Amino acid sequence: MGNNRSKVPDLEKLVKGGRKKFVRYEEGAMLYSMGVHTFQQLAKDARSVYHVKRIVLVNLDLIDEYLEAFRDEEF
């Protein structure tokens, strides 16, 4: 019943190369080295979630912008 999703090889290279702007929750969690639930909450807080039919996509540019707000200026 469920669809098997294929793994994206070299996901980090695709994102840094500018070829992949949107990812799914699982891909984003792998990319940012965090759990899926934590990444989901981060994406919602950053208001970077897009619902396209039954697919949820996350805009990585908005995530990066949101994370910059937490940067420590001291160090």
N, CA, C and O atoms as a Tripos MOL2 file, in Angstrom:
@<TRIPOS>MOLECULE
protein
  300   299    75     0     0
PROTEIN
NO_CHARGES

@<TRIPOS>ATOM
      1 N           0.8140   -1.1830    0.0000 N.3       1 MET1
      2 CA          0.0000    0.0000    0.0000 C.3       1 MET1
      3 C           0.8650    1.2570    0.0000 C.2       1 MET1
      4 O           0.5820    2.2070   -0.7310 O.2       1 MET1
      5 N           1.9220    1.2650    0.8210 N.am      2 GLY2
      6 CA          2.7750    2.4480    0.9040 C.3       2 GLY2
      7 C           3.7770    2.4830   -0.2390 C.2       2 GLY2
      8 O           4.2030    1.4430   -0.7430 O.2       2 GLY2
      9 N           4.1350    3.6590   -0.6300 N.am      3 ASN3
     10 CA          5.1290    3.8150   -1.6830 C.3       3 ASN3
     11 C           6.5190    3.8380   -1.0730 C.2       3 ASN3
     12 O           6.7430    4.4440   -0.0250 O.2       3 ASN3
     13 N           7.4370    3.1790   -1.7340 N.am      4 ASN4
     14 CA          8.8260    3.2120   -1.2960 C.3       4 ASN4
     15 C           9.4990    4.4000   -1.9550 C.2       4 ASN4
     16 O           9.5200    4.5100   -3.1810 O.2       4 ASN4
     17 N          10.0470    5.2860   -1.1430 N.am      5 ARG5
     18 CA         10.7370    6.4470   -1.6830 C.3       5 ARG5
     19 C          12.1880    6.0910   -1.9020 C.2       5 ARG5
     20 O          12.8060    5.3910   -1.1000 O.2       5 ARG5
     21 N          12.7160    6.5820   -2.9950 N.am      6 SER6
     22 CA         14.1200    6.3210   -3.2620 C.3       6 SER6
     23 C          14.9770    7.3430   -2.5220 C.2       6 SER6
     24 O          14.5900    8.5010   -2.3610 O.2       6 SER6
     25 N          16.1220    6.9020   -2.0860 N.am      7 LYS7
     26 CA         17.0630    7.7840   -1.4000 C.3       7 LYS7
     27 C          17.7150    8.7020   -2.4320 C.2       7 LYS7
     28 O          17.9980    8.2800   -3.5530 O.2       7 LYS7
     29 N          17.9470    9.9240   -2.0620 N.am      8 VAL8
     30 CA         18.6050   10.8740   -2.9500 C.3       8 VAL8
     31 C          20.1010   10.8160   -2.6760 C.2       8 VAL8
     32 O          20.5500   11.2050   -1.5980 O.2       8 VAL8
     33 N          20.8770   10.3310   -3.6480 N.am      9 PRO9
     34 CA         22.3170   10.2590   -3.4140 C.3       9 PRO9
     35 C          22.9260   11.6590   -3.4090 C.2       9 PRO9
     36 O          22.5320   12.5240   -4.1920 O.2       9 PRO9
     37 N          23.8740   11.8650   -2.5300 N.am     10 ASP10
     38 CA         24.5890   13.1440   -2.4380 C.3      10 ASP10
     39 C          23.6410   14.3210   -2.2600 C.2      10 ASP10
     40 O          23.7380   15.3210   -2.9710 O.2      10 ASP10
     41 N          22.7330   14.1950   -1.3170 N.am     11 LEU11
     42 CA         21.7410   15.2390   -1.0600 C.3      11 LEU11
     43 C          22.4080   16.5640   -0.7160 C.2      11 LEU11
     44 O          21.9700   17.6180   -1.1760 O.2      11 LEU11
     45 N          23.4550   16.5160    0.0820 N.am     12 GLU12
     46 CA         24.1350   17.7540    0.4870 C.3      12 GLU12
     47 C          24.7320   18.4800   -0.7120 C.2      12 GLU12
     48 O          24.7090   19.7090   -0.7650 O.2      12 GLU12
     49 N          25.2630   17.7360   -1.6710 N.am     13 LYS13
     50 CA         25.8360   18.3600   -2.8650 C.3      13 LYS13
     51 C          24.7540   19.0270   -3.7030 C.2      13 LYS13
     52 O          24.9700   20.1070   -4.2530 O.2      13 LYS13
     53 N          23.5900   18.3900   -3.8010 N.am     14 LEU14
     54 CA         22.4950   18.9730   -4.5740 C.3      14 LEU14
     55 C          22.0040   20.2710   -3.9460 C.2      14 LEU14
     56 O          21.7270   21.2390   -4.6540 O.2      14 LEU14
     57 N          21.8980   20.2960   -2.6400 N.am     15 VAL15
     58 CA         21.3970   21.4840   -1.9510 C.3      15 VAL15
     59 C          22.4130   22.6180   -2.0440 C.2      15 VAL15
     60 O          22.0480   23.7510   -2.3580 O.2      15 VAL15
     61 N          23.6700   22.3260   -1.7770 N.am     16 LYS16
     62 CA         24.6980   23.3660   -1.8230 C.3      16 LYS16
     63 C          24.9270   23.8620   -3.2450 C.2      16 LYS16
     64 O          25.2920   25.0200   -3.4460 O.2      16 LYS16
     65 N          24.7190   23.0030   -4.2210 N.am     17 GLY17
     66 CA         24.9080   23.3910   -5.6160 C.3      17 GLY17
     67 C          23.7600   24.2220   -6.1570 C.2      17 GLY17
     68 O          23.8190   24.6880   -7.2950 O.2      17 GLY17
     69 N          22.7250   24.4150   -5.3680 N.am     18 GLY18
     70 CA         21.6140   25.2470   -5.7900 C.3      18 GLY18
     71 C          20.5900   24.5240   -6.6360 C.2      18 GLY18
     72 O          19.6900   25.1580   -7.1880 O.2      18 GLY18
     73 N          20.7050   23.2140   -6.7510 N.am     19 ARG19
     74 CA         19.7660   22.4830   -7.5910 C.3      19 ARG19
     75 C          18.5560   21.9740   -6.8340 C.2      19 ARG19
     76 O          17.5830   21.5500   -7.4570 O.2      19 ARG19
     77 N          18.5840   22.0020   -5.5150 N.am     20 LYS20
     78 CA         17.4630   21.4940   -4.7390 C.3      20 LYS20
     79 C          17.1100   22.5010   -3.6560 C.2      20 LYS20
     80 O          17.8640   22.6940   -2.7030 O.2      20 LYS20
     81 N          15.9540   23.1410   -3.8120 N.am     21 LYS21
     82 CA         15.5270   24.1820   -2.8820 C.3      21 LYS21
     83 C          14.5190   23.6420   -1.8770 C.2      21 LYS21
     84 O          14.4380   24.1350   -0.7520 O.2      21 LYS21
     85 N          13.7550   22.6390   -2.2740 N.am     22 PHE22
     86 CA         12.7220   22.0540   -1.4280 C.3      22 PHE22
     87 C          13.0610   20.5980   -1.1360 C.2      22 PHE22
     88 O          13.5090   19.8650   -2.0170 O.2      22 PHE22
     89 N          12.8430   20.1860    0.1140 N.am     23 VAL23
     90 CA         13.0580   18.7980    0.5070 C.3      23 VAL23
     91 C          11.8720   18.3280    1.3280 C.2      23 VAL23
     92 O          11.0620   19.1330    1.7870 O.2      23 VAL23
     93 N          11.7760   17.0240    1.5090 N.am     24 ARG24
     94 CA         10.7690   16.4540    2.3990 C.3      24 ARG24
     95 C          11.3480   16.4130    3.8060 C.2      24 ARG24
     96 O          12.5370   16.6540    4.0150 O.2      24 ARG24
     97 N          10.4910   16.1060    4.7560 N.am     25 TYR25
     98 CA         10.9250   16.1040    6.1540 C.3      25 TYR25
     99 C          12.1150   15.1740    6.3870 C.2      25 TYR25
    100 O          13.0710   15.5530    7.0630 O.2      25 TYR25
    101 N          12.0640   13.9730    5.8370 N.am     26 GLU26
    102 CA         13.1240   12.9890    6.0810 C.3      26 GLU26
    103 C          14.4540   13.4770    5.5240 C.2      26 GLU26
    104 O          15.4940   13.3380    6.1680 O.2      26 GLU26
    105 N          14.4170   14.0510    4.3210 N.am     27 GLU27
    106 CA         15.6450   14.5480    3.7020 C.3      27 GLU27
    107 C          16.2190   15.7220    4.5020 C.2      27 GLU27
    108 O          17.4280   15.8050    4.7150 O.2      27 GLU27
    109 N          15.3520   16.6120    4.9340 N.am     28 GLY28
    110 CA         15.8000   17.7620    5.7170 C.3      28 GLY28
    111 C          16.4000   17.3530    7.0470 C.2      28 GLY28
    112 O          17.3950   17.9260    7.4900 O.2      28 GLY28
    113 N          15.7960   16.3600    7.6850 N.am     29 ALA29
    114 CA         16.3190   15.8720    8.9600 C.3      29 ALA29
    115 C          17.7170   15.2880    8.7750 C.2      29 ALA29
    116 O          18.5940   15.5060    9.6110 O.2      29 ALA29
    117 N          17.9290   14.5510    7.6910 N.am     30 MET30
    118 CA         19.2570   14.0040    7.4110 C.3      30 MET30
    119 C          20.2430   15.1290    7.1250 C.2      30 MET30
    120 O          21.3820   15.0970    7.5900 O.2      30 MET30
    121 N          19.8070   16.1130    6.3660 N.am     31 LEU31
    122 CA         20.6840   17.2060    5.9620 C.3      31 LEU31
    123 C          21.1470   18.0350    7.1550 C.2      31 LEU31
    124 O          22.3050   18.4480    7.2130 O.2      31 LEU31
    125 N          20.2540   18.2780    8.1000 N.am     32 TYR32
    126 CA         20.5790   19.1010    9.2620 C.3      32 TYR32
    127 C          20.9700   18.2650   10.4860 C.2      32 TYR32
    128 O          21.1350   18.8150   11.5750 O.2      32 TYR32
    129 N          21.1160   16.9750   10.3270 N.am     33 SER33
    130 CA         21.5560   16.0650   11.3970 C.3      33 SER33
    131 C          20.6960   16.1820   12.6430 C.2      33 SER33
    132 O          21.2030   16.3970   13.7440 O.2      33 SER33
    133 N          19.3930   16.0380   12.4580 N.am     34 MET34
    134 CA         18.4640   16.0710   13.5900 C.3      34 MET34
    135 C          17.3490   15.0790   13.3280 C.2      34 MET34
    136 O          17.2310   14.5380   12.2280 O.2      34 MET34
    137 N          16.5440   14.8460   14.3300 N.am     35 GLY35
    138 CA         15.4210   13.9370   14.1870 C.3      35 GLY35
    139 C          14.3370   14.5300   13.3000 C.2      35 GLY35
    140 O          14.2710   15.7420   13.0980 O.2      35 GLY35
    141 N          13.4930   13.6540   12.7750 N.am     36 VAL36
    142 CA         12.4320   14.0860   11.8680 C.3      36 VAL36
    143 C          11.4460   15.0000   12.5900 C.2      36 VAL36
    144 O          11.0400   16.0270   12.0460 O.2      36 VAL36
    145 N          11.0600   14.6350   13.8090 N.am     37 HIS37
    146 CA         10.0920   15.4500   14.5430 C.3      37 HIS37
    147 C          10.6590   16.8390   14.8580 C.2      37 HIS37
    148 O           9.9490   17.8400   14.7640 O.2      37 HIS37
    149 N          11.9240   16.8910   15.2250 N.am     38 THR38
    150 CA         12.5720   18.1730   15.5040 C.3      38 THR38
    151 C          12.6220   19.0310   14.2470 C.2      38 THR38
    152 O          12.3820   20.2370   14.3060 O.2      38 THR38
    153 N          12.9340   18.4110   13.1070 N.am     39 PHE39
    154 CA         12.9780   19.1600   11.8460 C.3      39 PHE39
    155 C          11.5830   19.6400   11.4530 C.2      39 PHE39
    156 O          11.4290   20.7490   10.9420 O.2      39 PHE39
    157 N          10.5780   18.8170   11.6880 N.am     40 GLN40
    158 CA          9.2000   19.2300   11.3920 C.3      40 GLN40
    159 C           8.8320   20.4680   12.1980 C.2      40 GLN40
    160 O           8.2530   21.4110   11.6580 O.2      40 GLN40
    161 N           9.1600   20.4710   13.4700 N.am     41 GLN41
    162 CA          8.8360   21.6130   14.3220 C.3      41 GLN41
    163 C           9.6190   22.8480   13.8920 C.2      41 GLN41
    164 O           9.0780   23.9540   13.8740 O.2      41 GLN41
    165 N          10.8800   22.6620   13.5490 N.am     42 LEU42
    166 CA         11.7070   23.7660   13.0780 C.3      42 LEU42
    167 C          11.1220   24.3690   11.8030 C.2      42 LEU42
    168 O          11.0490   25.5900   11.6650 O.2      42 LEU42
    169 N          10.7090   23.5140   10.8790 N.am     43 ALA43
    170 CA         10.1300   23.9790    9.6160 C.3      43 ALA43
    171 C           8.8310   24.7410    9.8510 C.2      43 ALA43
    172 O           8.5710   25.7500    9.1960 O.2      43 ALA43
    173 N           8.0230   24.2610   10.7780 N.am     44 LYS44
    174 CA          6.7650   24.9510   11.0870 C.3      44 LYS44
    175 C           7.0340   26.2960   11.7430 C.2      44 LYS44
    176 O           6.3770   27.2850   11.4170 O.2      44 LYS44
    177 N           7.9890   26.3450   12.6610 N.am     45 ASP45
    178 CA          8.3400   27.6010   13.3180 C.3      45 ASP45
    179 C           8.8940   28.6140   12.3180 C.2      45 ASP45
    180 O           8.6570   29.8150   12.4490 O.2      45 ASP45
    181 N           9.6270   28.1310   11.3270 N.am     46 ALA46
    182 CA         10.2170   29.0020   10.3110 C.3      46 ALA46
    183 C           9.2110   29.3690    9.2230 C.2      46 ALA46
    184 O           9.5140   30.1650    8.3340 O.2      46 ALA46
    185 N           8.0330   28.7960    9.2950 N.am     47 ARG47
    186 CA          6.9780   29.0310    8.2970 C.3      47 ARG47
    187 C           7.4830   28.7230    6.8870 C.2      47 ARG47
    188 O           7.2980   29.5070    5.9570 O.2      47 ARG47
    189 N           8.1240   27.5630    6.7540 N.am     48 SER48
    190 CA          8.7040   27.1760    5.4720 C.3      48 SER48
    191 C           8.0860   25.8980    4.9150 C.2      48 SER48
    192 O           8.6920   25.2260    4.0800 O.2      48 SER48
    193 N           6.8810   25.5610    5.3740 N.am     49 VAL49
    194 CA          6.2210   24.3230    4.9570 C.3      49 VAL49
    195 C           5.2320   24.6210    3.8370 C.2      49 VAL49
    196 O           4.4270   25.5470    3.9290 O.2      49 VAL49
    197 N           5.3070   23.8230    2.7810 N.am     50 TYR50
    198 CA          4.3970   23.9380    1.6440 C.3      50 TYR50
    199 C           3.6730   22.6100    1.4780 C.2      50 TYR50
    200 O           4.3060   21.5550    1.4650 O.2      50 TYR50
    201 N           2.3580   22.6540    1.3520 N.am     51 HIS51
    202 CA          1.5650   21.4560    1.1200 C.3      51 HIS51
    203 C           1.1440   21.4480   -0.3450 C.2      51 HIS51
    204 O           0.3930   22.3150   -0.7900 O.2      51 HIS51
    205 N           1.6310   20.4650   -1.0860 N.am     52 VAL52
    206 CA          1.2950   20.3150   -2.4950 C.3      52 VAL52
    207 C           0.5860   18.9800   -2.6290 C.2      52 VAL52
    208 O           1.2130   17.9220   -2.5810 O.2      52 VAL52
    209 N          -0.7260   19.0390   -2.7970 N.am     53 LYS53
    210 CA         -1.5810   17.8540   -2.7870 C.3      53 LYS53
    211 C          -1.3050   17.0590   -1.5150 C.2      53 LYS53
    212 O          -1.6400   17.5300   -0.4280 O.2      53 LYS53
    213 N          -0.7140   15.8840   -1.6080 N.am     54 ARG54
    214 CA         -0.4470   15.0760   -0.4110 C.3      54 ARG54
    215 C           1.0340   15.0410   -0.0580 C.2      54 ARG54
    216 O           1.4750   14.1970    0.7230 O.2      54 ARG54
    217 N           1.7880   15.9520   -0.6290 N.am     55 ILE55
    218 CA          3.2290   16.0110   -0.3800 C.3      55 ILE55
    219 C           3.5310   17.2520    0.4550 C.2      55 ILE55
    220 O           2.9750   18.3230    0.2140 O.2      55 ILE55
    221 N           4.4010   17.0990    1.4220 N.am     56 VAL56
    222 CA          4.8350   18.2380    2.2340 C.3      56 VAL56
    223 C           6.2770   18.5470    1.8580 C.2      56 VAL56
    224 O           7.1520   17.6840    1.9330 O.2      56 VAL56
    225 N           6.5110   19.7910    1.4510 N.am     57 LEU57
    226 CA          7.8450   20.2370    1.0790 C.3      57 LEU57
    227 C           8.2830   21.3570    2.0120 C.2      57 LEU57
    228 O           7.4650   22.1320    2.5070 O.2      57 LEU57
    229 N           9.5870   21.4250    2.2390 N.am     58 VAL58
    230 CA         10.1470   22.4390    3.1280 C.3      58 VAL58
    231 C          11.1510   23.2660    2.3300 C.2      58 VAL58
    232 O          12.0290   22.7180    1.6630 O.2      58 VAL58
    233 N          11.0160   24.5830    2.4030 N.am     59 ASN59
    234 CA         11.9140   25.5050    1.7200 C.3      59 ASN59
    235 C          13.1720   25.6850    2.5700 C.2      59 ASN59
    236 O          13.1100   26.2240    3.6750 O.2      59 ASN59
    237 N          14.3020   25.2330    2.0510 N.am     60 LEU60
    238 CA         15.5500   25.2820    2.8160 C.3      60 LEU60
    239 C          16.0890   26.6950    2.9710 C.2      60 LEU60
    240 O          16.7800   26.9870    3.9470 O.2      60 LEU60
    241 N          15.7840   27.5730    2.0290 N.am     61 ASP61
    242 CA         16.2410   28.9580    2.1500 C.3      61 ASP61
    243 C          15.6180   29.6260    3.3710 C.2      61 ASP61
    244 O          16.2890   30.3680    4.0880 O.2      61 ASP61
    245 N          14.3360   29.3600    3.6060 N.am     62 LEU62
    246 CA         13.6570   29.9410    4.7620 C.3      62 LEU62
    247 C          14.1590   29.3350    6.0680 C.2      62 LEU62
    248 O          14.2410   30.0230    7.0860 O.2      62 LEU62
    249 N          14.4950   28.0480    6.0370 N.am     63 ILE63
    250 CA         15.0610   27.3940    7.2260 C.3      63 ILE63
    251 C          16.3980   28.0490    7.5880 C.2      63 ILE63
    252 O          16.6380   28.3710    8.7510 O.2      63 ILE63
    253 N          17.2650   28.2440    6.5900 N.am     64 ASP64
    254 CA         18.5720   28.8530    6.8440 C.3      64 ASP64
    255 C          18.4250   30.2700    7.3940 C.2      64 ASP64
    256 O          19.1400   30.6650    8.3150 O.2      64 ASP64
    257 N          17.4970   31.0240    6.8250 N.am     65 GLU65
    258 CA         17.2340   32.3840    7.2960 C.3      65 GLU65
    259 C          16.7780   32.3780    8.7560 C.2      65 GLU65
    260 O          17.2210   33.1970    9.5610 O.2      65 GLU65
    261 N          15.8940   31.4510    9.0780 N.am     66 TYR66
    262 CA         15.3650   31.3350   10.4390 C.3      66 TYR66
    263 C          16.4650   30.9540   11.4260 C.2      66 TYR66
    264 O          16.5240   31.4910   12.5310 O.2      66 TYR66
    265 N          17.3310   30.0310   11.0280 N.am     67 LEU67
    266 CA         18.4060   29.5860   11.9150 C.3      67 LEU67
    267 C          19.4260   30.6900   12.1850 C.2      67 LEU67
    268 O          20.0400   30.7130   13.2510 O.2      67 LEU67
    269 N          19.6110   31.5930   11.2460 N.am     68 GLU68
    270 CA         20.5530   32.6950   11.4390 C.3      68 GLU68
    271 C          20.1340   33.5960   12.5960 C.2      68 GLU68
    272 O          20.9770   34.2600   13.2000 O.2      68 GLU68
    273 N          18.8510   33.6240   12.9070 N.am     69 ALA69
    274 CA         18.3600   34.4430   14.0140 C.3      69 ALA69
    275 C          18.8650   33.9240   15.3620 C.2      69 ALA69
    276 O          18.8800   34.6680   16.3430 O.2      69 ALA69
    277 N          19.2760   32.6620   15.4200 N.am     70 PHE70
    278 CA         19.7450   32.0560   16.6650 C.3      70 PHE70
    279 C          21.2650   32.0660   16.7870 C.2      70 PHE70
    280 O          21.8130   31.5020   17.7340 O.2      70 PHE70
    281 N          21.9340   32.6860   15.8620 N.am     71 ARG71
    282 CA         23.3920   32.7000   15.8580 C.3      71 ARG71
    283 C          23.9190   33.4510   17.0680 C.2      71 ARG71
    284 O          23.3770   34.4860   17.4550 O.2      71 ARG71
    285 N          24.9730   32.9250   17.6570 N.am     72 ASP72
    286 CA         25.6090   33.5400   18.8200 C.3      72 ASP72
    287 C          26.6420   34.5510   18.3290 C.2      72 ASP72
    288 O          27.6260   34.1690   17.6950 O.2      72 ASP72
    289 N          26.4380   35.8010   18.6060 N.am     73 GLU73
    290 CA         27.3610   36.8560   18.1830 C.3      73 GLU73
    291 C          28.6210   36.8930   19.0430 C.2      73 GLU73
    292 O          29.6500   37.4210   18.6230 O.2      73 GLU73
    293 N          28.5350   36.3320   20.2430 N.am     74 GLU74
    294 CA         29.6140   36.4040   21.2120 C.3      74 GLU74
    295 C          30.8670   35.6590   20.7910 C.2      74 GLU74
    296 O          31.9760   36.1370   21.0320 O.2      74 GLU74
    297 N          30.7190   34.5200   20.1780 N.am     75 PHE75
    298 CA         31.8670   33.6530   19.9200 C.3      75 PHE75
    299 C          32.4420   33.9070   18.5970 C.2      75 PHE75
    300 O          33.4180   33.2640   18.2140 O.2      75 PHE75
@<TRIPOS>BOND
     1     1     2 1
     2     2     3 1
     3     3     4 2
     4     3     5 am
     5     5     6 1
     6     6     7 1
     7     7     8 2
     8     7     9 am
     9     9    10 1
    10    10    11 1
    11    11    12 2
    12    11    13 am
    13    13    14 1
    14    14    15 1
    15    15    16 2
    16    15    17 am
    17    17    18 1
    18    18    19 1
    19    19    20 2
    20    19    21 am
    21    21    22 1
    22    22    23 1
    23    23    24 2
    24    23    25 am
    25    25    26 1
    26    26    27 1
    27    27    28 2
    28    27    29 am
    29    29    30 1
    30    30    31 1
    31    31    32 2
    32    31    33 am
    33    33    34 1
    34    34    35 1
    35    35    36 2
    36    35    37 am
    37    37    38 1
    38    38    39 1
    39    39    40 2
    40    39    41 am
    41    41    42 1
    42    42    43 1
    43    43    44 2
    44    43    45 am
    45    45    46 1
    46    46    47 1
    47    47    48 2
    48    47    49 am
    49    49    50 1
    50    50    51 1
    51    51    52 2
    52    51    53 am
    53    53    54 1
    54    54    55 1
    55    55    56 2
    56    55    57 am
    57    57    58 1
    58    58    59 1
    59    59    60 2
    60    59    61 am
    61    61    62 1
    62    62    63 1
    63    63    64 2
    64    63    65 am
    65    65    66 1
    66    66    67 1
    67    67    68 2
    68    67    69 am
    69    69    70 1
    70    70    71 1
    71    71    72 2
    72    71    73 am
    73    73    74 1
    74    74    75 1
    75    75    76 2
    76    75    77 am
    77    77    78 1
    78    78    79 1
    79    79    80 2
    80    79    81 am
    81    81    82 1
    82    82    83 1
    83    83    84 2
    84    83    85 am
    85    85    86 1
    86    86    87 1
    87    87    88 2
    88    87    89 am
    89    89    90 1
    90    90    91 1
    91    91    92 2
    92    91    93 am
    93    93    94 1
    94    94    95 1
    95    95    96 2
    96    95    97 am
    97    97    98 1
    98    98    99 1
    99    99   100 2
   100    99   101 am
   101   101   102 1
   102   102   103 1
   103   103   104 2
   104   103   105 am
   105   105   106 1
   106   106   107 1
   107   107   108 2
   108   107   109 am
   109   109   110 1
   110   110   111 1
   111   111   112 2
   112   111   113 am
   113   113   114 1
   114   114   115 1
   115   115   116 2
   116   115   117 am
   117   117   118 1
   118   118   119 1
   119   119   120 2
   120   119   121 am
   121   121   122 1
   122   122   123 1
   123   123   124 2
   124   123   125 am
   125   125   126 1
   126   126   127 1
   127   127   128 2
   128   127   129 am
   129   129   130 1
   130   130   131 1
   131   131   132 2
   132   131   133 am
   133   133   134 1
   134   134   135 1
   135   135   136 2
   136   135   137 am
   137   137   138 1
   138   138   139 1
   139   139   140 2
   140   139   141 am
   141   141   142 1
   142   142   143 1
   143   143   144 2
   144   143   145 am
   145   145   146 1
   146   146   147 1
   147   147   148 2
   148   147   149 am
   149   149   150 1
   150   150   151 1
   151   151   152 2
   152   151   153 am
   153   153   154 1
   154   154   155 1
   155   155   156 2
   156   155   157 am
   157   157   158 1
   158   158   159 1
   159   159   160 2
   160   159   161 am
   161   161   162 1
   162   162   163 1
   163   163   164 2
   164   163   165 am
   165   165   166 1
   166   166   167 1
   167   167   168 2
   168   167   169 am
   169   169   170 1
   170   170   171 1
   171   171   172 2
   172   171   173 am
   173   173   174 1
   174   174   175 1
   175   175   176 2
   176   175   177 am
   177   177   178 1
   178   178   179 1
   179   179   180 2
   180   179   181 am
   181   181   182 1
   182   182   183 1
   183   183   184 2
   184   183   185 am
   185   185   186 1
   186   186   187 1
   187   187   188 2
   188   187   189 am
   189   189   190 1
   190   190   191 1
   191   191   192 2
   192   191   193 am
   193   193   194 1
   194   194   195 1
   195   195   196 2
   196   195   197 am
   197   197   198 1
   198   198   199 1
   199   199   200 2
   200   199   201 am
   201   201   202 1
   202   202   203 1
   203   203   204 2
   204   203   205 am
   205   205   206 1
   206   206   207 1
   207   207   208 2
   208   207   209 am
   209   209   210 1
   210   210   211 1
   211   211   212 2
   212   211   213 am
   213   213   214 1
   214   214   215 1
   215   215   216 2
   216   215   217 am
   217   217   218 1
   218   218   219 1
   219   219   220 2
   220   219   221 am
   221   221   222 1
   222   222   223 1
   223   223   224 2
   224   223   225 am
   225   225   226 1
   226   226   227 1
   227   227   228 2
   228   227   229 am
   229   229   230 1
   230   230   231 1
   231   231   232 2
   232   231   233 am
   233   233   234 1
   234   234   235 1
   235   235   236 2
   236   235   237 am
   237   237   238 1
   238   238   239 1
   239   239   240 2
   240   239   241 am
   241   241   242 1
   242   242   243 1
   243   243   244 2
   244   243   245 am
   245   245   246 1
   246   246   247 1
   247   247   248 2
   248   247   249 am
   249   249   250 1
   250   250   251 1
   251   251   252 2
   252   251   253 am
   253   253   254 1
   254   254   255 1
   255   255   256 2
   256   255   257 am
   257   257   258 1
   258   258   259 1
   259   259   260 2
   260   259   261 am
   261   261   262 1
   262   262   263 1
   263   263   264 2
   264   263   265 am
   265   265   266 1
   266   266   267 1
   267   267   268 2
   268   267   269 am
   269   269   270 1
   270   270   271 1
   271   271   272 2
   272   271   273 am
   273   273   274 1
   274   274   275 1
   275   275   276 2
   276   275   277 am
   277   277   278 1
   278   278   279 1
   279   279   280 2
   280   279   281 am
   281   281   282 1
   282   282   283 1
   283   283   284 2
   284   283   285 am
   285   285   286 1
   286   286   287 1
   287   287   288 2
   288   287   289 am
   289   289   290 1
   290   290   291 1
   291   291   292 2
   292   291   293 am
   293   293   294 1
   294   294   295 1
   295   295   296 2
   296   295   297 am
   297   297   298 1
   298   298   299 1
   299   299   300 2
@<TRIPOS>SUBSTRUCTURE
     1 MET1         2 RESIDUE 1 A MET
     2 GLY2         6 RESIDUE 1 A GLY
     3 ASN3        10 RESIDUE 1 A ASN
     4 ASN4        14 RESIDUE 1 A ASN
     5 ARG5        18 RESIDUE 1 A ARG
     6 SER6        22 RESIDUE 1 A SER
     7 LYS7        26 RESIDUE 1 A LYS
     8 VAL8        30 RESIDUE 1 A VAL
     9 PRO9        34 RESIDUE 1 A PRO
    10 ASP10       38 RESIDUE 1 A ASP
    11 LEU11       42 RESIDUE 1 A LEU
    12 GLU12       46 RESIDUE 1 A GLU
    13 LYS13       50 RESIDUE 1 A LYS
    14 LEU14       54 RESIDUE 1 A LEU
    15 VAL15       58 RESIDUE 1 A VAL
    16 LYS16       62 RESIDUE 1 A LYS
    17 GLY17       66 RESIDUE 1 A GLY
    18 GLY18       70 RESIDUE 1 A GLY
    19 ARG19       74 RESIDUE 1 A ARG
    20 LYS20       78 RESIDUE 1 A LYS
    21 LYS21       82 RESIDUE 1 A LYS
    22 PHE22       86 RESIDUE 1 A PHE
    23 VAL23       90 RESIDUE 1 A VAL
    24 ARG24       94 RESIDUE 1 A ARG
    25 TYR25       98 RESIDUE 1 A TYR
    26 GLU26      102 RESIDUE 1 A GLU
    27 GLU27      106 RESIDUE 1 A GLU
    28 GLY28      110 RESIDUE 1 A GLY
    29 ALA29      114 RESIDUE 1 A ALA
    30 MET30      118 RESIDUE 1 A MET
    31 LEU31      122 RESIDUE 1 A LEU
    32 TYR32      126 RESIDUE 1 A TYR
    33 SER33      130 RESIDUE 1 A SER
    34 MET34      134 RESIDUE 1 A MET
    35 GLY35      138 RESIDUE 1 A GLY
    36 VAL36      142 RESIDUE 1 A VAL
    37 HIS37      146 RESIDUE 1 A HIS
    38 THR38      150 RESIDUE 1 A THR
    39 PHE39      154 RESIDUE 1 A PHE
    40 GLN40      158 RESIDUE 1 A GLN
    41 GLN41      162 RESIDUE 1 A GLN
    42 LEU42      166 RESIDUE 1 A LEU
    43 ALA43      170 RESIDUE 1 A ALA
    44 LYS44      174 RESIDUE 1 A LYS
    45 ASP45      178 RESIDUE 1 A ASP
    46 ALA46      182 RESIDUE 1 A ALA
    47 ARG47      186 RESIDUE 1 A ARG
    48 SER48      190 RESIDUE 1 A SER
    49 VAL49      194 RESIDUE 1 A VAL
    50 TYR50      198 RESIDUE 1 A TYR
    51 HIS51      202 RESIDUE 1 A HIS
    52 VAL52      206 RESIDUE 1 A VAL
    53 LYS53      210 RESIDUE 1 A LYS
    54 ARG54      214 RESIDUE 1 A ARG
    55 ILE55      218 RESIDUE 1 A ILE
    56 VAL56      222 RESIDUE 1 A VAL
    57 LEU57      226 RESIDUE 1 A LEU
    58 VAL58      230 RESIDUE 1 A VAL
    59 ASN59      234 RESIDUE 1 A ASN
    60 LEU60      238 RESIDUE 1 A LEU
    61 ASP61      242 RESIDUE 1 A ASP
    62 LEU62      246 RESIDUE 1 A LEU
    63 ILE63      250 RESIDUE 1 A ILE
    64 ASP64      254 RESIDUE 1 A ASP
    65 GLU65      258 RESIDUE 1 A GLU
    66 TYR66      262 RESIDUE 1 A TYR
    67 LEU67      266 RESIDUE 1 A LEU
    68 GLU68      270 RESIDUE 1 A GLU
    69 ALA69      274 RESIDUE 1 A ALA
    70 PHE70      278 RESIDUE 1 A PHE
    71 ARG71      282 RESIDUE 1 A ARG
    72 ASP72      286 RESIDUE 1 A ASP
    73 GLU73      290 RESIDUE 1 A GLU
    74 GLU74      294 RESIDUE 1 A GLU
    75 PHE75      298 RESIDUE 1 A PHE
